Amino acid sequence: MIVVLRSDATHDEALAVEHALRAAGSEPQRLAGERIAYLANGVSQDLVRALPAVAEWFESPATHPMASRPGPRTVVTVCEQHFGDGHVQIVAGPCAVESPEQVDAVASACAALGLRVLRGGAFKPRTSPYSFRGLGLDAMRWLREAANRHGLAVVTEVMEPSAVDAACELADMLQVGSRNMQNFPLLAAVGRTRTPVLLKRGMSATLEEWLLAAEYVLEGGNEQVVLCERGVRSFDPAARNLLDLAAVPLLRARTHLPVIVDPSHGVGVRDAVIPMACAAVAAGADGVMVEVHPDPGSARSDGFQALTVPMLGELVARVRAIERAMTK
C-alpha cells in the first residue's frame, strides 16, 4: 500500500504515521517526491483511514513503487542544469578522455554552443581486455579541470562501489553504464550518495528490469535519477544497436523520472546520430547525450560513432529547432 500524507502535514505528524505503521507490523519506506508518502506493506485500510495526517492511500501492484509513484514528474538538477523541466538538455563529450588538450578542445566547443553538461569516460568497461580502458583518475581530473575552465558540469562513469566516493569528489553526475545496470552493489552505493545518477539501459534489459535497477538507487535515498536509452542488442549488424525510441513515451507513461537518449551508442554510425537525436526529441525525450571528438579518426575509443565539432553544432541547431516547434 502507498500512503500519502496531507500536503500540509508537519514533521511530527509524519513521525506519528511512521510509528503507527511500524506498530502494525510494517516497515514503512519513504517514497521520493514532493508529497510525503510511504510504501507500507501488510497494513489495513481501517488503520490508515484512522490516521488524521493521511490524505489518501491506494494499493500499488508495481514492483517498483518509487520509480512509478504517482504525482508530478521529477526534475533532476545538475549544477543548475535541469533534466525533466521541459527544456531539452544536450550532453556532449568524448567517449574516452585521452589527454588534457583533447578534453579541453571538446569542452570549449560545447561551451561555445551553449551546452552546460560535459560527458567523458575515465574508466572504460570494454568487452575486450585489449581495448583502451581509460586513463583512470588522471583522466577524471583533466575532465574536471576542463569543465571548470568552461563553466560545465561533469558526468562520468563509475564502475565499482569502491570508486564512488572518489567519483563524487570530481564529478557532478555519476553514470552507471549499460554493462553495470544490474550491478546491484554499485546501484546501492550510488543510491547512498546524493549525487545525481545517469542510469543507462542494459543492452538486453526490458523496461521492467531497467526500472527495477532505478528502484535500487531510489530505495537508497537518492531521488536524482535520469534514465538513458542507449539501444538494445539486435540481429541486424547494420547498426551497433537497435535504438528503442518507443521506450521514451512508454517510460513517460510509467515513471516520473526524466528520460534521455544516447544515439551515439544507439546506432554506432556517425551519420545516423543527428537524425536519431532529432527523432528522440520528437518522441518526447528530456535530452540527448552524444559523443564528440576533435579528430574522430584518431580516437582511441568508438571514433566511428563520434561527431566532429562542426557536426555537434549542426545537432544543437536542429534539436533546438525541433524543441521550439514542439513548444509553440
N, C-alpha and C positions, 0 to 999 in steps of 0.2 A: 504494500500500500504506500502511496505517496501522500504525505500530509503537508498541506500548505497553510502557513500562518497568515493572519491578517497583515496587510501592508504596514499598519502602524504598530505591530507587535513590538514590545520592548525586549531588551536583552533578558530581563528577569522572567518575562512570560515565556520566552523561548526556552530558557533553562527549565522552567516548570513543565513544559511539554516534553522535553527530553527525559526528565525524571519520571514522568507518568508513563512514557513509552517503555523505559527500562524496567519500571516496576511491573509492567505487564509481560515481561519476558523478552522484549525485543532489544536489539542493539541498533538504535537509530543512526543513520548516516546522513550528514548534512549534504544536500544537493547543491550544485553550482547554480547561480542565478541571482537576480536582484531580490526576489522574494525569498524569505526564509522558508525552506521546505526540507522534509526529511523522508528518507526511504525507511519504512518501518514494517518489518515482516512479522506476521503472527499476532497482530492486534485486531480487536473487534471494532466494528463501526460504532457500536454503542459507546465504547471508551473514548474514541476520537471525537464523537459528537458532543460529549460532555466537557471537552476542553474549551474554555472560552476564547483562547487565543487562536484557535483553528478556524480558518476561513472555509476551507474545502478539503476534500480528500477523494482519492479515487484509486482503484486497483490498476496497476500497470503490468501488462503482460510482457513488457520489454525486458530483455535480458541485460540491457544497458540503460538503466533508468537515468543515469546522469547525462549520458550523451544524447538521450532522446527526451529529456524533460520538456514539458510544455512551457510556453511563455515567450518572452522576447528573445531575439537572436543575440548571441554573444558577439561582442566586438573585442577583438584581441589587439592590444596596444603594444607596439614595439618601438620604444624611443619616440613617442609622439606620432608614430605611423600606425594607421589603423587597418585591420583586416576585418571586413564584415560590416562596415558602416555605410555601404552604398557606393563607395569610391573604389575603382579597380586598382589594386596595388600591384605594381610591377617590380619583381625581384630579379636581379641580374648579377652575373659574375662568372668567374671561371669555374669549370668543373673541379680543377685542382689548382691550388696555389703553387706556383713554380719558382717565383723569385719576387723580391720586393718591387722590382721595376714592372714586372708583368701585372701584378695585382694593383699597383698604383695607376697604371695606364687604364685599366678597366674601371677602377673606382672613379677616376677623373672623368671618363666618358659617361658613366652612369649619372654622376652629379650634374654634368653639363646638360643632360637630357631631363633633369628634374626628378630623377629617381632617388630614393632615400633608403633603400634596403639592399645591401651587398651580400651576395652568397659566394661561398668559396670553400673548397674541400681541403682540409689539412690532414685528416686521416681518411684514407680511401679504402672501403671494403671492395676488393676486386675478386672476381671469380677465379682468376689465375694468380697464384702466388708470385709469378714472374712479371706481372704487370706493375706499373708505377702505383705505389700505395700511399703516396703523400709524404710530406716532409715534417709532419708532426707539429709539435709546439712552436717551432720556428715559423712555420707557415701560418699558424694561428696568430702569432704576434705580428707578422707582416700584414695580415688581413686587418687586424685591429688598428694598426698604425695608419694604414691607407684609409680606412673608414674614418678615423678621427680627423685626418687631414682634409677630407672632403665632406664631412658632416653626414656620414652614413651610419646606419645601424648594420650589425653583422649577424648573419645566420650561417651556422656551420654545423657539420655533422658530428655527433658524438656516438661512439661505438660500444662503449662498455661502462658499467656503473662506476668503476674506479676513476674514469676520466671526467665525470660530470662536474665535479667541483672546479677543476681547472678550466673547463669549458665555460662555466658560468662566469668566471672572472674575466674572460676575454670576449665572450660572445653575448649578444643581446637576445638571441633566439637559438634554441637547440633543435637541430634536425635529427629525427630518428628515421633512418633510411629504409628503403624497401626491404633489404635483407634482414633488418632488425625489427620489423614491425611486430613480430611475435617473440622478441627477446624480452621476456617478462620481467627479469630483474632490472633491465635497463629502463623499461617503461615505469616500473615502480620508482626507480631512482630519479628520473626526470619529474615524476609526479610529486616527489617530496620537495622539489625546488619551487620557486615562484617565478622562474624564467620561462617566458613563452616557448611553446613547443610546436614545431612543424612536423607533423606525423605523416610520412609517406605511406601510400598503399603498398602492401606486399605484392610482388609480381604475380602471384597466383591467388590472392586473397579475395574472398567475397566481401560485399559491403558489410555484411553482418560481422565477419571476422575483423574487419577494419574498425568498426565502431566499438567492438569489444576491446580492441587494443587501446582505443581512445579512452575507454572506460577505466582501464588500469591507471592512466595518467590522472584523470579526473578524480578517481577514488582516492588518490594520494593527496588531494587537496589543491592541485594545480588546475585552475579553471581556464587557463590561457592556452587553448589548443586550436591549431589550424590544421585541417586535413588537406593533403596534397595528392591529387590523382596524377599518376606518372606512367600509366599504361600497364597492361597485363600481358602475360605470355599468349602468343597466338601461333597458329600453324603456318602463317604466311611470312616468309623471310624478306618480303619487300620492305618491311618496316621493322625497326628494332622491337617494338611492342605494339599492341593494339591500344590506342588511346581511347579510353572509355568515357566519352563525353556525356553519355547518358547518366553516368554516376553523379554529375553535377545537379541536375534537377531532382534525381532520386534522393540524394543526400539532403538537399534543401528541404525536402518534404519529411525527412526522418530525423534530422538533427538540427540543433540550434547553432552548431559550430560552423565557423567560416570554412569555405571550400575553395582552394585554388588548384591550378592545373600546371603541370610541368610538361610542355610539349617537346622539350629537347629530348628527354628520356622517352617520352611517349611515342615518338616516331623515329628518332635517331637519324633523321635525314635533314640536313641543314635547310634545304629549300622548302621543306614542309613545315618548319617550325612556325613561321609567321602566320600562314593560313590557319594552322591549328590553334594558335594562340588567339586569333580573332574569333574562331569558332567557339572556343572555350568561354570567351567573354559574352558572346551572343547567347550561349547556353545558360548564362547566369553566374559564372564563376566570380568569386570575390577578388581574384587576382591571378596572375600568371608568374611562373618562375622559369627563366631561360638561362642558358649557358652562353657566355661571351668570351672571346679570346682575341687579343690584338693580332695574332697570326695563327689561325686555326691549324694551318698545315704543319706547324712546329709544336703543337700542343702535345703534352705527354699523356693526356687522358681525354678520350672522347672528342678529339678535334673534328671528326666528321659531322658532329651534330652542333658544334658551337657556331654561334652567329659571329660575324665580323662586327666591328664597331659601327660602320655605316648601316648594316642590316638592323642593328639594335635601334638606331634612330628611326628606321622605317617601321619597325614593330611598334615603337612607342607612338608614332603618329597615327598608325592605323588603329591601334587599340583605343587611343583617346577619341578618335573619330566615332568609333562604334559606341563607346561609352556615352558620348554626347548625344548621339542619335537615340540611344535607349532611354535617356533621361528626359527627353523632350515631352 
